Amino acid sequence: MKTIKNHEKRKAIEKDLKQKMMLFDRIPDHCVACQKAFDKTDIDVVSSWTVVVRNEEETVNLYCPECIEKAKTIITDFKKKKLEDKKK
């Protein structure tokens, strides 16, 4: 019984990995917000940019550090405004 569960678990992990690898091929070569070029060969660029995967739509979006910080600021401001509106 234990080997069956292990086999099923391994198959599920393999399926998940295969799906993620397919999405990896869909990474754009530029920031989707500002169109700044993405250099896949530069380790500093690769480690500082943000990849957002939407599994339902099977889309992969790529954001440069400046655009992701702007987005985080906008979200934070929106949450603060929403809390203020609730208090009123």
N, C-alpha and C positions, 0 to 999 in steps of 0.2 A: 504494500500500500504506500509506503514511504517513497519508493522509487517512482511510482506513478506520479505522485505529487511533485517530486523533484523534476521529473521529465516535463510535466505540464508547466512548472515554473520556469524552467530553462527555455521552453518553447515560447512562452509569453515574453520573456526578456529578449530573446532573439528577434521576435516580431517587432517589439518596440524599438530596438536598435536599428533594424532594417528601415522602419518608417522614419526614424530620425535621420538616417543617412540619406534617404531620398530627399528630405527637406533641406539637408545641408547643401545639396546641389542647387537649390533655389536661392541661395544667398546673393543679393544684388551686389553690383560692383561700385555702388555709390550710396550715400545717405539718402533715404527716401524723403527727408524733409528739405534739405538744402542742396542736394545733388553733389556734395563734395565727394571726390573720388576716394575709393577704398583700396588700399594696397595690401593684398593678401600675403605678400612676401615680407612685410615689415612687422616684426614681432610686437613692437610698441603700439602700432596701429591696431593690430589684431586684438591685443589685450585691453585696449582702452575703448573700443567701440562696443555698442550694445546690439545684440540680436534679439528680436522679439518674434516668437513663433506663435501663430494662431492655428492651433490644430484643427479647429472646426472648419475654417476656410482653407486650410493647408497653405497659408501664406507665411513668408519669412520677410520681416522688415529689418533693415539695418540703419542704425542711428549713430552719428558721430557724437563725441563727448559733449560738444556745445549744444547740439539739438536735444540730447537726452536730458541735460541739465535744465534747459528751458522748459521742457515738458514736465519735469519733476516740480519746478517752481510753479508752473501753471496749476498743476494738480493740487499742490499744497495750498495755494491761494484760494482755489475753488473750494477745498474742504473747509478752510477757515471761514469763508463767506457763507457757506451752507450752515455751519455751526452758529454763526452770528444771526442768520435769518431764523433759525430754530429758537434761539433765545428770545427773539422779539415777539 
